[in-house]
């Protein structure tokens, strides 16, 4: 039997989850690409519209520089905005089940979480994936729902053996 892990997490850990998810998920990558290219394209389009309306095509180099600048700034601006929005949404509630102390245990047929708000069980076939991203382990229960386990805040248990045991029980995702 695998030893349970105990850890605490805080708002910064949950906000980092949203940042990481935006950077790594298919939808997030698409959003970052669209935002980056879109900001520059909108600026170029507005330049051409104003230029056509006024008949003054001067300063195209500045427009190009601004469009490239907006394209470069689009990605970090979107990541910053996502983190800011996540932080605001978490502030709206008490989040007893998301923030603070947690214990994760592997049973015969499920992953059990205990925390300040109670306990929950997730059958192994309902866990979408387990991602070890270096400083944090994400145990995805849905597209935007995960147990966020910051490795530096584990107070009990061995995260490496826990993740290995959990991954051996979670069915591989369909390709």
C-alpha positions in Angstrom: 0.0 0.0 0.0 1.3 3.4 -0.9 1.8 5.9 1.9 -0.6 8.9 1.6 0.8 12.4 1.0 -0.1 15.5 2.9 0.4 19.0 1.7 -0.8 22.5 1.8 -1.5 24.8 -1.1 -2.4 28.5 -1.3 -3.9 30.8 -3.9 -0.5 31.3 -5.7 -0.4 27.5 -6.3 -3.9 27.5 -7.8 -3.2 30.6 -9.9 0.0 28.9 -11.2 -2.2 25.9 -12.2 -4.2 28.2 -14.5 -1.1 29.7 -16.0 0.4 26.3 -16.6 -2.8 24.9 -18.0 -3.1 27.9 -20.4 0.4 27.3 -21.7 0.1 23.5 -22.1 -3.5 22.6 -23.1 -4.5 22.6 -26.7 -7.2 25.2 -26.2 -4.8 27.4 -24.2 -2.1 27.2 -26.8 -4.7 28.1 -29.5 -5.8 31.1 -27.3 -2.2 32.3 -26.9 -1.5 32.1 -30.6 -4.8 33.7 -31.6 -4.2 36.6 -29.1 -0.6 37.2 -30.2 -1.4 37.2 -33.9 -4.8 38.8 -33.4 -3.4 41.9 -31.6 -0.9 42.6 -34.3 -3.4 41.9 -37.1 -6.0 44.2 -35.6 -3.5 47.0 -35.4 -2.4 46.5 -39.0 -6.0 46.4 -40.2 -6.9 49.6 -38.3 -3.8 51.3 -39.9 -4.9 50.3 -43.4 -8.5 51.5 -42.7 -7.4 54.8 -41.4 -4.8 55.1 -44.2 -7.5 54.4 -46.8 -10.0 56.8 -45.2 -7.5 59.7 -44.9 -5.5 59.0 -48.0 -2.3 59.4 -46.0 -0.1 56.3 -46.1 2.8 57.8 -44.1 4.6 56.1 -41.2 4.1 52.5 -42.3 7.3 51.5 -40.6 5.9 52.6 -37.2 2.8 50.6 -37.9 4.8 47.5 -38.6 6.9 48.0 -35.5 3.8 48.5 -33.4 2.1 45.4 -34.9 5.2 43.3 -34.2 5.4 44.7 -30.7 1.7 43.9 -30.0 2.3 40.4 -31.4 5.2 39.9 -29.0 3.3 41.4 -26.0 0.1 39.4 -26.7 1.2 36.1 -25.2 2.6 37.5 -21.8 -0.4 39.8 -21.6 -2.9 36.9 -22.0 -1.0 34.8 -19.4 -1.0 37.8 -17.0 -4.7 38.4 -17.6 -5.6 34.8 -17.0 -3.7 34.7 -13.7 -5.3 38.0 -12.6 -8.8 36.7 -13.5 -8.2 33.4 -11.6 -7.0 35.2 -8.5 -10.1 37.4 -8.6 -12.4 34.4 -8.9 -10.7 32.6 -6.0 -11.1 35.7 -3.9 -14.9 35.5 -4.3 -15.3 32.4 -2.2 -13.9 30.7 0.9 -12.4 27.8 -1.1 -12.1 25.5 1.9 -11.9 22.5 -0.4 -9.3 24.0 -2.7 -6.9 25.9 -0.4 -5.1 24.7 2.7 -4.3 21.3 4.1 -4.9 18.1 2.0 -4.3 14.4 2.3 -4.4 12.2 -0.8 -4.6 8.4 -0.3 -4.7 5.6 -2.9 -7.2 2.9 -2.0 -8.0 -0.3 -3.9 -10.3 1.5 -6.4 -10.0 5.2 -6.0 -8.0 8.3 -5.0 -9.3 9.8 -1.7 -8.8 13.4 -0.8 -9.3 14.7 2.7 -9.3 18.4 3.5 -10.8 21.0 5.7 -14.2 20.7 3.9 -14.5 16.9 4.1 -13.5 14.1 1.9 -14.0 13.0 -1.7 -13.2 9.9 -3.7 -12.4 9.7 -7.4 -12.4 6.4 -9.1 -9.2 5.8 -11.1 -11.1 5.6 -14.4 -12.4 9.2 -13.7 -8.9 10.7 -13.4 -8.0 12.1 -16.7 -4.2 12.3 -16.3 -1.4 12.9 -13.8 1.2 15.6 -14.8 4.5 16.1 -13.0 5.5 19.5 -14.1 8.7 19.8 -12.0 7.8 21.8 -8.9 4.1 20.8 -8.9 2.1 17.7 -9.6 -1.4 18.1 -11.2 -3.9 15.3 -10.9 -6.5 16.2 -13.4 -10.1 15.2 -12.6 -11.5 17.3 -15.5 -10.3 19.7 -18.2 -10.0 22.6 -15.6 -10.2 20.7 -12.4 -7.1 19.2 -10.7 -5.5 18.4 -7.4 -2.6 20.9 -7.2 0.2 19.4 -5.2 3.2 21.7 -4.8 6.2 19.5 -4.1 7.9 21.9 -1.7 4.8 22.0 0.5 4.5 18.2 1.1 4.6 17.5 4.8 4.2 13.8 4.7 4.8 11.0 2.1 7.0 10.5 -0.9 5.6 12.2 -4.0 7.6 10.2 -6.5 6.3 6.8 -5.3 2.8 8.3 -4.9 2.8 9.5 -8.5 4.2 6.2 -9.8 1.5 4.2 -7.9 -1.3 6.5 -9.1 -0.1 6.5 -12.7 -0.1 2.7 -12.7 -3.8 2.7 -11.7 -5.0 5.5 -14.0 -6.1 4.2 -17.4 -4.1 5.7 -20.3 -5.9 8.4 -22.2 -7.5 7.5 -25.5 -5.4 8.8 -28.5 
